[in-house]
Structure formats: structure tokens, C-alpha cells
Amino acid sequence: MAITETVDGLRAVMERKLAALPERVRLWTSEYTQKNSIPRNMLLTGQRGTGKTTFLLHHARLSGERMLYFSADSPRLASESLYDLAAEAFMQGYGGVIIDEVHFARDWSRCLKSLYDDFPDRKVWASDSSALVLRAGTADLSRRYVFVRMPLMSFREFLFLETGNVCAPVNPFDSELSGKLPVQPDAGLLGLFEEYKRFGTRPFYMEGNYEERSLALLEKTLNSDVPFFVPSITDDNIRLMTAVVGTLSAASIPRLQVRSLCSDWNVSADKLYQLLAVMDAVGALRIVRFQNDSKAKSAGAKLFLADPCLYSVLHGNTGSQREAFVTALLEDAGFSVHACRDETEGDFMVLKASGLIARGNEAPLKIEVGGRNKVLKKSDWVIRDGTDYPTDKVIPLWLLAMMW
């Protein structure tokens, strides 16, 4: 098929996708331009299923420009040059191109560099599920493209999708917050938060079959994304990663017995550490380390499933799910999260995020996490699940999920 005909066919695909966009998109997408301008050249990353394609198409439609969308993993494009496709679109009068799953294209990083250099007045927006994919390119794109990371969905966004109400984002570490809550924690809101914990971190929950789709995304991450970075990966390695996910989902103490795993699966410690690091990079796991721990060969201090809702899908441990939510919410809000070395002082050490005042200095906050009766210990704040209003040094988990 001639490349001109291919571009024409891709336009029809884009029109169908634009027609299928939901009436309500997540607030992170619709509110993005309130704080940022959409860059001319952008590399968008984020876990699978968070709404990257919707973000790109939504802003393409708002821009009013004629843009062409295509996904580089489409079989019909397997023999096409990414550069030639985009160049042909530009010659046909398109003001920009949107490229999903960009790493599936041959020589994708060199093509992106050349498109930037050769068409300085055109837009190139690309996406992938991991920043590690984009860093693995052979061309230096950091000076040419703006990297944007899409987080998991917050409870504030889930509330909007469910009710249509837009609540103001909050700083949960504001000691005077109790008198100015953006929404009252009545029975309806707390019931919605329970639903959010089960399936609310990715907007595709609205399409049904959430558990099946979540497991399919996890399988694709382990079977497709991880092998892209790990040389000589075997079927046993993939089964080992699946076992790691199952073990962590059920564990009350979120750690792995490295020596035992290596023995059971006949794998070296170096290989296991490599697999864990890549699982973290592609959004399957979240490794939490001690502060100032930069060892590459480490399983970290605590390991969580990167999407906390997977604990519900896998009928996992409630306590580990709470901690997974806290670490995910804080990191997606820009905080740096570390495990406490002395667990009598708290579960986590948290360094404040830009724009969220956690304290009057740069010292880390000590955070304790638990259910409705969890005590403060020696920490600065306790984050409690199953409670409604914030009180002195107590932050309800639902309120922590309202930061963006």
C-alpha cells in the first residue's frame, strides 16, 4: 500500500477515536492547560490504561489544528518508516502527528529527533507506557522534547467522573484544612471512596469488565514491556514475575525473600534484581527504598503493586493495599517517599513536593499508615483509612487522594 493511502486510512482511524471520546475526561487531562501549555514536541508517559491516548486526542481536538493520530504497534504500520509516515502527513497539510506506543517503531528515537529538526513548525506528540522506553532510545531527545508523566487517577478525578462535581484540590498537610474541606465526607462520598479503592485508579473502569482488563494490562506489561529491556528473558522469568506479583499482593509485610526466590526459580540474584528494577520502571511494581539508598542490586525496603487497585482485583492484603495507596498518591503528587529505618517512628519518610507546603523546612515528614484506630507513634502524621474528618495530625486516606 502506498504511503499516501496509509495516511488516508489513518485519518479514518483517528476520526473514529475522536467520535468515541467520553463526554467526561479525567480532570488531569482537562485541567492540564490551566497550569501548563501543551508543548510543540511532547513525550507523554504513564502506566497503561491511565488515559494517555484520550489526553492526546482531547488536546488535539481543542487545538483546532489538523493532526494525524496513529499507534506504532499497529500491524498495518509494521513495514512503514515512522519518519516517512509523519513527513507524508506534513506534506498533506497536517499541522502535527500523534504517535502512540512509539517504541514499537523502527529507529523511533532517531525518527523523532529528525522530525523535530526537519519540521520545526510542526507538532510531534508521542506516548509510551514507560519513561524507561524513551530513555532507551539512541538519540538524545531530552533537549528537543518535553517529558510529561500522567499519574494514576486521583479520588478527586473519580468523583468528577461519577458525579460531575469538580472539587478543589487540597494540601492534606494543611493543619487548618478541617475547616475548609472541598467536600463533606458523608455516607455517599465514603461509599464512593470504597469503590475508588477497588477500581478507580484508571478511567477504563467506566467501560466494564474491570478485573479482566486490569489483569490483561498486567499480563501485557510483564510479557511485552519487560522483555523489551531485559536481554535473554525466559518463560520461567515471566512466570517468576507473575509469582512476585501474587506474593506481594497477599503479603502482610511487603518484602521479598530474595534468596528463597532465587533458589525456587533457579535464577541468579543479579537477574532477579534486574527484573524487579524493570518491573518498577514499567509500572508493575513500586519499589520504596530507605533514604539515600541508591544500590542498584536491591529489592528495596518495601515493594508494592504499582496500581493499588490490583490488590482488590487479586483479593490481596488490605494493609499492604493501604500502604500502596499512600505511596502511589504521594509520589504521583510529587513527593519523594522512603521507608523508615526505625519502624517505631513511622512507616515512611516523606519529602515535600513543590507547591505543597508540608512543613516550614526541608526536613522529611514521618508518616504512619493504618486503619481507623491507627495511632501516631513518633510520626508527624498518621494516615487512616475508614475515617471521615481530619483531626490534629490525622489525615483520612480519602483526603490524601484529593491532591490533584
N, C-alpha and C positions, 0 to 999 in steps of 0.2 A: 504494500500500500504506500502511495506517495505521501511524503511528509505533510503536504498541504491538506490531503484528505484526512490524515490523522488529526491535525489541528481542528479541522471542521467537526470531526467526531467528538473530540474532547470538549468542544463548546457545548454540544448537546448534553454531555455528562454533567458539566457544570450547571447548566440550566435546570436539570433535574434535581441536583443537590440544593440549589438556591430555592427551588419551589418546596423542598422538603424541610427547610429550616424551621425549627419550632417558633411559635409565637413568642414565647419567653425564652431568652437565653440566659445563662448564668451571669450574675452581676459582675464577676471578674471580667467577663467579656464586654458587657455593655458599658461598664464604668471605666474601662481602661483609659479611654481618651480624656477623662476628667483630670488625670494626673500625668499622662504621658501622651506624646504624639506618636502616631504609628510611623516607624522608621521606613525609609525608602527600601532599605535592604535589611531583612529580618530573618533570624533563625529562631524558631519557636520550638521549645522542648517541653516535655511534661509526660507523666505516666499515660499509658494507653487508656483511652476512654474518658479523658478529662474534658474533652471538647475543643481540641486544637483546630480540627477542620472547621467546626462551627465558628470559632473565633476568626479564622482567616476569611471565610466566606461572608460572615457578618460585616466585617470591616471593608471587604472588597465592595459589597453592595452599598455601604454607606459612602464610600469614596466617590461613587458616581463614575469611576473610570472603567473602561473596558478591560477586564482582566481575564486570564485563562487559568483555570484550575486543572491539575491532573495529579495523580498519585503515581510515584515512580515504581511502586510494586505491582502495577497493573501488567498482566501478561501481554497485553497488546503493545506495550511500550518496551518490552524486553530487548528488542533489537534496535531501538531508536537511541540516538545521541541526545542527552539532556540539553546540551548546548544548541544543537540544531533545532530541536523542538521549540525551545524558547526563542531562538533567533527568528524562526519562521513566524511565530506568533507576533513578534515585534514588527516584522515586515508586513504582516497583515493588519497592523494598526492597533494591536493590543498595547495598553499602557503598562502592563505588568503581567507576571506569571506567579502562580501559587503552586508550590511543589510539595506534596505530602510524601512522607516516608522517603526522604531524599536519598538516604544512604543506599537504597536499592539500585540507584542509577550508576552506571559505569563511570568511573572517574568523576564522581559527583562534586568533590571539593574543588577540583581544578575547573570544572564547568562553572560552578558558582563564582569562582574568582574571575574567570574570563567574562562572564555575563556582566559582572559588576564593572569591570574595566572597559568593556567594549560598548556597553549601552548605559552610559552614565545618567541618562534621563528617564530610565525605565525602572519599574519596581520589581524586585525579586523577593518573594516571601517563601521561605522553606520551613518545613517542620519535620521533627522526628521525635521518637519516644524517649531519647536519652541524649543528654549533653555529651556523654562519652562518645556517642556515634559521631557527633560533629567535631569533637576534638581529635578523633582518629583520622580525620582527613589529611591528605598530603599537602594541601595548600593552606597558607595562613589566612584564615577568614576573620580573625578577631579584629583586624583594623578596618575591615570592609563592611562587616555585618554586625548588627546589634543583636545580642543574645537575649532572648526573653524566655522566662520559665513560667509555665502555667501550673499552679498548685492544684491539689485536690480541692474539692468543693467544700466550702465552709457551711456551718449551720445557718448562718445569715443568708447565704445563697439558696440553701434548701428551703428555707421559709418563704423566700420570694417565689420560687418555682411552685410551691404548694399553695400559697395564699395570694400571691400578687402584691403583698405588702413589702415595702422597702424600709428596712430598719437601718439606723445609722450604725456604722462600725464602732467598736468600742476598744478602749485600752483596759483590759481586765485588771491591770495592776494599779489602776487609779483608786486610791484609798477612799475617795468620795463618790465612787460610782453608784453605790446603793441608792442614792437619792435621785439619780438621773439615768435609770435604765432605759434602753431604747425600746423595750417591750416588757410587759409584765409576765412573769413565769407562772401563768395559770395552768390548769389541767390540760387545756388544749395544746399549749406550747410545749409542755413537758412530754406530752404524748408524741408530738411531732419529733422531739429530740430523740426519743426512743427509736422511732422509725429511721431517723438520720443515722444513728449508730449502726443500724442493721444494713442500710443500703444507700445512704445519702451522699457519699463522697464523690460519686461520678454521675453526671447528668443522664446517662443512658438508663438509669433506673426507671425513668418515665416510660420506656418502651416495653417494659415487661421482661419476664424470664431473666431476672437479675442474677440469680445464683448461677445459672448455666452460662451466662455471658461473662460473669466475673471469672469463673473457672476457665473458660475458653481464653480469656485475655491472659490469665496467669500461664496457661499452657503455651500460648504463643510467645510470651516473654521468655520462658525457660527454653523452649525448643527452637526459637528463631533468633531472638535478640542476643542471648548469652553466647551461643556458638559463633556469632559474628566477631566476638572479641577473644574467645578462648581457643587457641590452636589445639588441634588433636583432641577435641572433646568426643567422648564416647557415649553410647547409650546408657552405660552404668553411671556416668557423670550426671546425666539428665535425671535418671532415677534418684540419684543421691540428692540432687537439688530439690526434687519433689518431696523426698523424705525429710529434708531440712525444714521445708515449709510446714509439713504436717507436724513435725516435732515441736517447732516453735509455736504453732497455733494452740497446741494443747498444754504447753509448759507453763507452770505457775511461776517458775524462775526463768526469765528469758535469756538463757545462755545455752551454749552447745558444748558437749564433751568432745573436744577435737580428737583426742587420742582414740576414744572409743569409735567415733565415726570413721576415722582413717582405717582402723582395724576391720570394722564391719564391712566397709565398702572397698577395701583393698586399694586405697588411694593415698598418696603422699600428703603430708601436711601442707606443703607448698601448693599443691594442686587444689586442696580444699580452700585454703586462704584466697587463692586466685578466683575460684568460683564464687565465694562469698562476696569478694570485692566487686565483681562484675554484677552479681545479683543486686547489690546495693546500688550500683551505678545505673542499672536499667529499671529500677523501681519495683523490684520484687521484695527486697529486704531493706530495712533501715538499721544500719549499724551505729550504735551510740557508744562513744569511747570516753575514757577518762580525759579530763582536761590536759592538754599538752602531750597527749599520746598520739604520736604520728607514725607508729610502727606499721609497716605495710603488711607484715606477716602476723596478723592478729585477727581474732574473731570478735574484737571489741569487748566492752564491758557488758553490754546488753544488746540483744538482737530482737527486732520486731518485724512483723509483716509490714511492708511499706504502706499498704492500704488497710487501715484498721477494720474496715467493714469485712475483710476476708475472715476475721475471727468469727464473725456471725455466720458467714457462709459455711465455714468449716466446723461450726459448733465448738469453737475454741474456748480458751480460758478467759473469763471475764476480767480478772485482774490485769493480765497481760494486755488485753484489749484496751483497758483504760490508759495504761501507760503508753501504749502505741498511739492512741488518740492524742495524748498530751504532747508527745514528742513530734508527731506529724503536724499538729496545729501550730505549735511554737516555731518549728523550723519553716513551715510554709508562710508564717508571718514575719520571717526574717531573723528570728532569734537563733543563737548558737546554743545547742543543748549538749551537755555532757553528763555522764553518770557520776554520782557522788562516790568518792573512795570510802568514806565513812558513812555507812547506811543508817547510822543512828542520827545523822544530821539531816538526812533527806534522801530522796530518790535521784534528783537531778540538780545539776548546776546550770543556770541559765544566764547567758549574757544578753543584755538588752538589744532590741532591734532598733534600727534607725527609725525615728519618728514615733516610737512608743516609749514613753518615759517610765522606766521600771524602778528607777532609784535615782538619787541625786548624784551618784558617782558611777564609776565603771566597774565596781565590784560585782561579781556574779550573784544572782539570787539563788537561794536554796529552795527547792520545790519538793513537797511531799504529795503523793497521789494516792487516792483510795476512794472508798465508798462514803456513805453519808456520815459515818461515825469516825472517819479518819482524823487522827489528832495531828497537831502541828509539829510535834517533836522539837528539833532545834532549827527547823527550816524557817524561811521568811514568809512563805505562803503555803497553804495546803489547798490542793485542787480536789474537790469532792464531786463524785458522781452521785445522782439520786437526791440532790438537794436543790432548793429553788433560789433563795436570795443570797447575795454575797453578804458576808459579815466581816468583822475585823480579821484580816489575814486569811479569809476563806473565799475562794473563787469557785462557784459552781462550774462543772465541766461544760454545761451548755453555754455559759457566758464566755468561756475561753474560746469557744467555736464561733464567736461573733466578731473576730478581729478584722475580717475582710469580706 
